[in-house]
Amino acid sequence: MRTFSQVILFLSFVFIVGCSTAEKEKPYTIGFAQCTHGDDWRKAMLEGMEKELSFHPQVKLLMKDAHDDSQLQIQQIRELVASKIDLLIISPNEAQPITPVVEEVFNQGIPVIIVDRRTNSKLFTAYVGGDNLQIGQTAGLYVGELLQKRGKVLEITGTPSASAASERHQAFSEALRKYPGIELMPSLNGDWERPYVMKRLPEVLKKNPDVNLIFAQNDRMALGAYQVCKALGIEHQVKIVGVDGLSGPKGGLQFVEDGIFKATLLYPTGGEEAIRTALKILDNEPYAKENILGTLVIDSSNVHILKQQSEKIVDQRQDIQKQQVRIEEQNRLYDSQQTVLYILGASLLTAVVFAGIAYKSLRSNRRITQQLKNQNEEISAQRNTISELAEQARQSTEAKLGFFTNFSHELRTPLTLILSPIDELLAAAPAGSNQRKDLEVIQRNARWLLKLINQLIDFRKIEVGKMPLRVAQYDLVSFTRTLLQAFEKTAQQRGIHLRFLPADSLINAWFDANLLDKVIVNLVSNAFKFTPDHGSITIVLQTQSTDDTIRLTVEDTGPGLSEEQQKRVFEWFYQGNESASVGSGIGLALAKELIQLHHGTIGVRSQLGKGSSFEISLPAGKPVYAQDEVLPEPSVADPDWTTGELVPEVESTSNPQAASVLLIEDNLELRTFLTRKLKPHFQVLEAADGSSGLNTAMDALPDLIVSDVMMPGTSGVNLVDTLKQDWRTSHIPIVLLTARTAQEQQLEGVQAGADLYLTKPFDPTFLLESLKTLLRNRQLVREHFRRELSIDTTVPASQKVDRKFIQELGALVERNVNRSELSVEELARDMGLSRVQLYRKVKALLDCGVTDFIQNIRLTKARELLATQSITIAEVAYQVGFSSPTYFSTAFKAKYNISPSDFKNLHQKN
């Protein structure tokens, strides 16, 4: 038994160790997006990569060739990324069109290695390739000495948009300037290919028969140049120099050895170095971002040695491939044997485990049976107890609902006593006066409270089955249009497009006018509540002949409902999960019950961000109603209903040049009241809770913020702390309004960074004057920043974030002061802000734009250089980032009322 246990332990150990060993391997997938550069170049680069990859069999290489087509290469890069590669190697065809997709891949977190030709961006992981400037310079010096400093030279370039072509041409031209006796003719574009050279070169040589040397930027174009010279009979007169120096029967080494080329410059493909760099990056090892490969001139003096070395490398590569094949065969044999061993060990271990489980199950079976018997007895006792508790809960709920209903009835009397005097006072109050507006606020809230009480009473009637239904035949079009008239003023004030679209001018239907009006009004009121200003609300009324029903649909362009909200929206007292939800949670549940009394249905369709649609379906005929539900003589519908103006009146927009105030208050009436008080003096933005207020503050960057403390979502104290810690909003004065009067609560708000803490009730005039004072203080801080921008002084704690922002922005500009292309977008990106946020922040702190801020720093630096250094005006202009000395002189004189030359002479004399 002991020996058997030891065998089991040994097999388990082997199994675990084998699995852990297999897990140590790190397979990678590398994508290679290549543009052709010629078959020989592609073959040489792939051979170099395959040589290096032969030492890493777990690495997979996916290669795509764009054949000198930039758009195809962009598509192939996206295909490689979609293949879930771990790293991308790319040899760009052209820099300009390829740059955006390379930046896109890099920003996705995928390492990118650029090979051979560069892009127009610094967003890449590493570069591997030859130094084209060095190649051009080396070629120029070699040509100058080869022609003994006299002669006529023609350069054949690659595609002008390629970085390699432009860099080689630039360095070649500069190198030949050292030889005044050498004439460099205008370059010929050969597009990197031999056929283009053979087509375009003959005409050039016929016009210039005295050409002594042709320098082609690659060996393929050099071969084309030789073939043209041979066809013209001047192959011995014109010397040919190429670039690449590839091995093989069609490579530059062979052409130099055969005497076709005078020389060629070695341009390494970089295949091996690209794979080595890729593996360092993937294994998180140190690597160099710039991997520049060396070059040398290959002519008759060294071509034989280089060719022998190249042939030896090819032989070694073939030997390595053979060894790799043998190793793979041994690995497959090892893997198969190891798999069999794992299966045997796992099977044996599983058998032992199952045997143990079976034995344990037999022992515990009797115990479980006895436990189930005991649990059945307990469940039976609990069922009886639950039945008793349910009956007690029903009686308790019935008593609570009875009390709540009676209490609701008692509230109707004082509400009546409130509404009657208010109506009389409104009749006597002058139109448009503040007193009348305040009275209208009281009247709206009293009517809203009365409506809630009536809904509770209706709810109780439905619960006890005492809601009578008295239907008669009415014109539903006229009935609905009458109800919608009460919403027209609200729609005009908020810019909401309210449309009523009946299918016919007259639609007769059987319904209880006193009950159906509650349903329609509730749906339209909800639509106004959730539809943003300048949205649209559409009421569609139509008949359905297929099922003999009438359908009324209320559609809005509000935020919409989630699937969970749509399932529960008709439940009693359900208010949803939105922090902005207001109301009792009774309206839609009551509407559903009233529609069901009419033997109809109500449903909702909604999509988040696209609005909601509530649809009522009513029977068109009389037979569905019982005899006691039908009035003997139908009368004209005249519902006694008022909207209570759920959407308050808002005054016209204030002066757009005025300062902006963000008002964050979850109480609609108080928010509307404060908006009316502040509108004549400020531009007012509104938010109904802390979360939406925080988003509005980040987007709009208002001049002032007035916020309640106790709100759904983010509290006022947390809101202040978040805004004061953020560079974008740290400068904005914040006033907190609250009913919490305890000293420690006020201290909490002030410690969070609030500029003013007002307790409710407060004087609106005092609030208005406080806001004006905060604006004046902010202007003083702004002037302070403008005067002390470059002075390191101690500032109050509330200004530390703003001072740090200005100092870091100034330091960023000074580090790049010599760059004339420095842009606002680049500064915003480096500061972690959007362009608009950076502009608003600088405007709020310094009362100037970002461009003016940059130019002020440039001019300040220029003044320092003019006063302390003996350099020319032009040198100063370029050192501080001006594109031309003339523009610099104009800007300097505009700021300091003195020209740069006069300023310099004045300080040099002193």
Rosetta blueprint (number, residue, H / E / L):
1 M L
2 R H
3 T H
4 F H
5 S H
6 Q H
7 V H
8 I H
9 L H
10 F H
11 L H
12 S H
13 F H
14 V H
15 F H
16 I H
17 V H
18 G H
19 C H
20 S H
21 T H
22 A H
23 E H
24 K L
25 E L
26 K L
27 P L
28 Y E
29 T E
30 I E
31 G E
32 F E
33 A E
34 Q E
35 C L
36 T L
37 H L
38 G L
39 D H
40 D H
41 W H
42 R H
43 K H
44 A H
45 M H
46 L H
47 E H
48 G H
49 M H
50 E H
51 K H
52 E H
53 L H
54 S L
55 F L
56 H L
57 P L
58 Q L
59 V E
60 K E
61 L E
62 L E
63 M E
64 K E
65 D E
66 A L
67 H L
68 D L
69 D L
70 S H
71 Q H
72 L H
73 Q H
74 I H
75 Q H
76 Q H
77 I H
78 R H
79 E H
80 L H
81 V H
82 A H
83 S L
84 K L
85 I L
86 D L
87 L E
88 L E
89 I E
90 I E
91 S E
92 P L
93 N L
94 E L
95 A H
96 Q H
97 P H
98 I H
99 T H
100 P H
101 V H
102 V H
103 E H
104 E H
105 V H
106 F H
107 N H
108 Q L
109 G L
110 I L
111 P L
112 V E
113 I E
114 I E
115 V E
116 D L
117 R L
118 R L
119 T L
120 N L
121 S L
122 K L
123 L L
124 F L
125 T L
126 A E
127 Y E
128 V E
129 G E
130 G E
131 D L
132 N H
133 L H
134 Q H
135 I H
136 G H
137 Q H
138 T H
139 A H
140 G H
141 L H
142 Y H
143 V H
144 G H
145 E H
146 L H
147 L L
148 Q L
149 K L
150 R L
151 G E
152 K E
153 V E
154 L E
155 E E
156 I E
157 T E
158 G L
159 T L
160 P L
161 S L
162 A L
163 S H
164 A H
165 A H
166 S H
167 E H
168 R H
169 H H
170 Q H
171 A H
172 F H
173 S H
174 E H
175 A H
176 L H
177 R L
178 K L
179 Y L
180 P L
181 G L
182 I E
183 E E
184 L E
185 M L
186 P L
187 S L
188 L E
189 N E
190 G L
191 D L
192 W L
193 E L
194 R H
195 P H
196 Y H
197 V H
198 M H
199 K H
200 R H
201 L H
202 P H
203 E H
204 V H
205 L H
206 K H
207 K H
208 N L
209 P L
210 D L
211 V L
212 N L
213 L E
214 I E
215 F E
216 A E
217 Q L
218 N L
219 D H
220 R H
221 M H
222 A H
223 L H
224 G H
225 A H
226 Y H
227 Q H
228 V H
229 C H
230 K H
231 A H
232 L H
233 G L
234 I L
235 E L
236 H L
237 Q L
238 V L
239 K E
240 I E
241 V E
242 G E
243 V E
244 D E
245 G L
246 L L
247 S L
248 G L
249 P L
250 K L
251 G L
252 G H
253 L H
254 Q H
255 F H
256 V H
257 E H
258 D L
259 G L
260 I L
261 F L
262 K L
263 A E
264 T E
265 L E
266 L E
267 Y L
268 P L
269 T L
270 G L
271 G H
272 E H
273 E H
274 A H
275 I H
276 R H
277 T H
278 A H
279 L H
280 K H
281 I H
282 L H
283 D L
284 N L
285 E L
286 P L
287 Y L
288 A L
289 K L
290 E E
291 N E
292 I E
293 L E
294 G L
295 T L
296 L L
297 V E
298 I E
299 D L
300 S L
301 S L
302 N L
303 V H
304 H H
305 I H
306 L H
307 K H
308 Q H
309 Q H
310 S H
311 E H
312 K H
313 I H
314 V H
315 D H
316 Q H
317 R H
318 Q H
319 D H
320 I H
321 Q H
322 K H
323 Q H
324 Q H
325 V H
326 R H
327 I H
328 E H
329 E H
330 Q H
331 N H
332 R H
333 L H
334 Y H
335 D H
336 S H
337 Q H
338 Q H
339 T H
340 V H
341 L H
342 Y H
343 I H
344 L H
345 G H
346 A H
347 S H
348 L H
349 L H
350 T H
351 A H
352 V H
353 V H
354 F H
355 A H
356 G H
357 I H
358 A H
359 Y H
360 K H
361 S H
362 L H
363 R H
364 S H
365 N H
366 R H
367 R H
368 I H
369 T H
370 Q H
371 Q H
372 L H
373 K H
374 N H
375 Q H
376 N H
377 E H
378 E H
379 I H
380 S H
381 A H
382 Q H
383 R H
384 N H
385 T H
386 I H
387 S H
388 E H
389 L H
390 A H
391 E H
392 Q H
393 A H
394 R H
395 Q H
396 S H
397 T H
398 E H
399 A H
400 K H
401 L H
402 G H
403 F H
404 F H
405 T H
406 N H
407 F H
408 S H
409 H H
410 E H
411 L H
412 R H
413 T H
414 P H
415 L H
416 T H
417 L H
418 I H
419 L H
420 S H
421 P H
422 I H
423 D H
424 E H
425 L H
426 L H
427 A H
428 A H
429 A L
430 P L
431 A L
432 G L
433 S L
434 N H
435 Q H
436 R H
437 K H
438 D H
439 L H
440 E H
441 V H
442 I H
443 Q H
444 R H
445 N H
446 A H
447 R H
448 W H
449 L H
450 L H
451 K H
452 L H
453 I H
454 N H
455 Q H
456 L H
457 I H
458 D H
459 F H
460 R H
461 K H
462 I H
463 E H
464 V L
465 G L
466 K L
467 M L
468 P L
469 L L
470 R L
471 V E
472 A E
473 Q E
474 Y E
475 D E
476 L H
477 V H
478 S H
479 F H
480 T H
481 R H
482 T H
483 L H
484 L H
485 Q H
486 A H
487 F H
488 E H
489 K H
490 T H
491 A H
492 Q H
493 Q H
494 R H
495 G L
496 I L
497 H E
498 L E
499 R E
500 F E
501 L E
502 P E
503 A L
504 D L
505 S L
506 L L
507 I L
508 N E
509 A E
510 W E
511 F E
512 D L
513 A H
514 N H
515 L H
516 L H
517 D H
518 K H
519 V H
520 I H
521 V H
522 N H
523 L H
524 V H
525 S H
526 N H
527 A H
528 F H
529 K H
530 F H
531 T L
532 P L
533 D L
534 H L
535 G L
536 S E
537 I E
538 T E
539 I E
540 V E
541 L E
542 Q E
543 T E
544 Q E
545 S L
546 T L
547 D L
548 D L
549 T E
550 I E
551 R E
552 L E
553 T E
554 V E
555 E E
556 D E
557 T L
558 G L
559 P L
560 G L
561 L L
562 S L
563 E H
564 E H
565 Q H
566 Q H
567 K H
568 R H
569 V L
570 F L
571 E L
572 W L
573 F L
574 Y L
575 Q L
576 G L
577 N L
578 E L
579 S L
580 A L
581 S L
582 V L
583 G L
584 S L
585 G L
586 I L
587 G H
588 L H
589 A H
590 L H
591 A H
592 K H
593 E H
594 L H
595 I H
596 Q H
597 L H
598 H L
599 H L
600 G L
601 T E
602 I E
603 G E
604 V E
605 R E
606 S E
607 Q E
608 L L
609 G L
610 K L
611 G E
612 S E
613 S E
614 F E
615 E E
616 I E
617 S E
618 L E
619 P E
620 A L
621 G L
622 K L
623 P L
624 V L
625 Y L
626 A L
627 Q H
628 D H
629 E H
630 V E
631 L L
632 P L
633 E L
634 P L
635 S L
636 V L
637 A L
638 D L
639 P L
640 D L
641 W L
642 T L
643 T L
644 G L
645 E L
646 L L
647 V L
648 P L
649 E L
650 V L
651 E L
652 S L
653 T L
654 S L
655 N L
656 P L
657 Q L
658 A L
659 A L
660 S E
661 V E
662 L E
663 L E
664 I E
665 E L
666 D L
667 N L
668 L H
669 E H
670 L H
671 R H
672 T H
673 F H
674 L H
675 T H
676 R H
677 K H
678 L H
679 K L
680 P L
681 H L
682 F L
683 Q E
684 V E
685 L E
686 E E
687 A E
688 A L
689 D L
690 G H
691 S H
692 S H
693 G H
694 L H
695 N H
696 T H
697 A H
698 M H
699 D H
700 A H
701 L L
702 P L
703 D L
704 L E
705 I E
706 V E
707 S E
708 D E
709 V L
710 M L
711 M L
712 P L
713 G L
714 T L
715 S L
716 G H
717 V H
718 N H
719 L H
720 V H
721 D H
722 T H
723 L H
724 K H
725 Q H
726 D L
727 W L
728 R L
729 T L
730 S L
731 H L
732 I L
733 P L
734 I E
735 V E
736 L E
737 L E
738 T E
739 A L
740 R L
741 T L
742 A L
743 Q H
744 E H
745 Q H
746 Q H
747 L H
748 E H
749 G H
750 V H
751 Q H
752 A L
753 G L
754 A L
755 D L
756 L E
757 Y E
758 L E
759 T E
760 K L
761 P L
762 F L
763 D L
764 P H
765 T H
766 F H
767 L H
768 L H
769 E H
770 S H
771 L H
772 K H
773 T H
774 L H
775 L H
776 R H
777 N H
778 R H
779 Q H
780 L H
781 V H
782 R H
783 E H
784 H H
785 F H
786 R H
787 R H
788 E L
789 L L
790 S L
791 I L
792 D L
793 T L
794 T L
795 V L
796 P L
797 A H
798 S H
799 Q H
800 K H
801 V H
802 D H
803 R H
804 K H
805 F H
806 I H
807 Q H
808 E H
809 L H
810 G H
811 A H
812 L H
813 V H
814 E H
815 R H
816 N L
817 V L
818 N L
819 R L
820 S L
821 E L
822 L L
823 S L
824 V H
825 E H
826 E H
827 L H
828 A H
829 R H
830 D H
831 M H
832 G L
833 L L
834 S L
835 R H
836 V H
837 Q H
838 L H
839 Y H
840 R H
841 K H
842 V H
843 K H
844 A H
845 L H
846 L H
847 D L
848 C L
849 G L
850 V H
851 T H
852 D H
853 F H
854 I H
855 Q H
856 N H
857 I H
858 R H
859 L H
860 T H
861 K H
862 A H
863 R H
864 E H
865 L H
866 L H
867 A H
868 T H
869 Q L
870 S L
871 I L
872 T L
873 I H
874 A H
875 E H
876 V H
877 A H
878 Y H
879 Q H
880 V L
881 G L
882 F L
883 S L
884 S L
885 P H
886 T H
887 Y H
888 F H
889 S H
890 T H
891 A H
892 F H
893 K H
894 A H
895 K H
896 Y H
897 N L
898 I L
899 S L
900 P H
901 S H
902 D H
903 F H
904 K H
905 N H
906 L H
907 H H
908 Q H
909 K H
910 N L
